[in-house]
Amino acid sequence: YISEIIASSISGAKEDDIYRINYKYSEENPVISSVPTTLFTESFDDGLGNFNNTSVINSKSWYGSSYGDSYYASMSGSSQVCEAWLISNPIVLGNDANIAFNFTHEIKDLFYRWDLLSVVISNDYDGVNIETATWDVIDWGDVADTASLGFGYDPYNSGDIDITSYANSTIYIAFKYTSTEDYSPRWHILDVTVSPIKEYYPILHGKTPYMKSDFYEYDG
């Protein structure tokens, strides 16, 4: 069936042309919910969940962790120079009048080096090349002005951050971590929410699809 989809989607193909096709594949037929979802949420109780790590400098990476009943994505440079991004899966926004982004986090041993941590958003990221995308820095507002944040594992909520300007587009939200040999804070992201998003019907049962790539040759 993929060949039929390609034939109806690609125009101007010539004989012997070769196309690389990326698609999502699952080994089980999914069961789709009859109730639509209008919320993007991640609480990291199953690893990184709807987020992925990309290490740019050093091999240090974000990972899912827990302490007691608290689950979170965690990152620390361990006194090394590093840069690692925790990037969401694509979030498809509708044409809504009010769209809010909200997250809860903890920071330890920051020592007021707010320049080491940033929260950014992109609507032109291709899912692979961080350096070619446009990343807008999100204003943390009162988060960075809170004196207690950055010294201990005290959870702090960002409050609702207005991202309505990205309505009717596909966005990626990222938590960008950097560290030096002298300053390497530990950053925990406990939960992330974006609401509302474009309505979709989630998969209730079945294996989560994963990306596959195949090459197809046009034979005329």
Residue, then its C-alpha position, 0 to 999 in steps of 0.5 A: y500500500i505504500s507504493e500506492i500512497i507514493a504514486s498519488s503523492i509524488s508528481g514528476a517522477k522519472e524512470d529510475d528515480i529513487y526516493r527515500i521514504n520515511y514513515k511510522y510503522s507498528e507491528e500491531n494494529p492499533v485500537i483508536s480512541s473514540v474520544p478526541t484529545t486536545l491536550f499535550t502532556e508529559s509527566f515522565d513516568d515512563g522514561l522520556g515519553n513524548f520527548n527525546n534527547t539530543s546531545v550536541i557537546n559531550s555524550k551526557s544526555w537527558y534520561g528518565s528518573s524518579y525519587g519516591d513518587s516523583y518522576y522527571a527528566s534529569m540532566s547534569g553535566s557532572s563538571q564537564v563541558c556539555e550541551a544536551w537538548l530535551i526536545s518534544n515530539p511534534i505538537v500540532l496546534g489548532n487555530d485557537a485564541n488562547i494556547a498555553f504552555n506550562f511546565t514544572h521543574e527543579i534546579k540544583d547548584l545553579f548559582y545564578r547561572w541562568d545563562l546555562l539553561s533555556v527553554v525554547i520553541s521552534n516551528d521549523y525544526d525538521g526533527v533532526n537538525i537543531e542547528t538549522a532550525t529557528w529557536d525562540v527563547i521562551d520568557w520564563g517570567d518570574v521563574a528566573d527571578t525566584a531566589s530559592l530556585g536553583f539551590g535545592y530540589d524544590p519544584y517550581n511551576s512556570g505558570d501558563i506561558d502564552i504561545t498563541s502566536y504559534a497557533n495553526s502550526t506544528i511546534y517543538i518545545a525544547f529544554k536546552y542544558t549547557s554546563t562548564e567544568d565549574y558550573s554544572p547544575r542538575w535540572h529536573i523537568l517534572d511535567v509539561t503541558v500544552s493546551p489546547i492542541k489540534e484535536y486528535y484521536p490517541i492510540l489506546h492499545g497496540k505497540t507505539p509506532y516507530m520511524k522506518s526508512d525505505f528506498y523506492e525506485y520509480d519504474g515508469 
